Amino acid sequence: MSTRMKRSEQTQKRLEQGRAAARQRTIERGIVAFRADEEMMESLLHVAESKRIPYGVLARSWVAERLQKEMKE
């Protein structure tokens, strides 16, 4: 096996280990972040205000509902 292939395999292994460690940190922290455009944020805030709940609670409940649906399929 060439040195280049060994390096490539080693690099791939390090990347996989890094991804696994990052995934575990994400699970442990329980923090999800994403970007939303102005229209989406306005809509989210409007719905949350109309339901009189914090927008984070609303978003979390929507994600939980969708995950339940996806896991059933």
C-alpha positions in Angstrom: 0.0 0.0 0.0 1.4 3.4 -0.9 2.2 6.1 1.6 -0.4 8.3 0.1 -3.2 5.6 0.6 -2.1 5.1 4.2 -2.3 8.8 4.8 -5.7 8.9 3.2 -7.0 6.1 5.3 -5.5 7.7 8.4 -7.1 11.0 7.6 -10.4 9.3 7.0 -10.2 7.5 10.3 -9.4 10.8 12.1 -12.3 12.5 10.4 -14.6 9.7 11.5 -13.4 9.9 15.0 -13.8 13.7 15.0 -17.4 13.4 13.7 -18.2 10.8 16.4 -16.8 13.0 19.1 -18.7 16.0 17.8 -21.9 14.0 17.7 -21.5 12.9 21.3 -20.9 16.4 22.4 -24.0 17.6 20.6 -26.0 14.8 22.3 -24.7 15.7 25.7 -25.2 19.4 25.4 -28.7 19.1 23.9 -28.3 22.4 22.0 -29.4 22.8 18.4 -28.7 25.9 16.4 -29.9 26.8 12.9 -30.4 29.9 10.8 -33.8 31.2 9.8 -34.7 34.0 7.4 -36.6 37.0 8.6 -39.9 35.7 7.3 -39.6 32.4 9.1 -38.6 34.1 12.4 -41.5 36.5 12.1 -43.9 33.6 11.6 -42.4 31.6 14.4 -42.6 34.6 16.8 -46.2 35.3 15.7 -47.4 31.8 16.3 -45.6 31.6 19.6 -47.0 34.9 20.8 -50.5 33.8 19.7 -50.1 30.6 21.7 -48.5 32.6 24.6 -45.5 30.3 24.8 -41.8 31.0 24.2 -40.7 30.5 20.6 -38.0 28.0 21.7 -40.7 25.8 23.4 -42.8 26.0 20.2 -39.9 25.1 18.0 -38.8 22.3 20.3 -42.4 20.8 20.3 -42.5 21.0 16.5 -39.2 19.1 16.2 -40.4 16.5 18.7 -43.6 16.0 16.8 -41.8 15.6 13.5 -39.3 13.2 15.0 -42.0 11.0 16.3 -43.6 11.0 12.9 -40.3 10.2 11.2 -39.5 7.4 13.6 -42.8 5.7 12.9 -42.2 5.6 9.2 
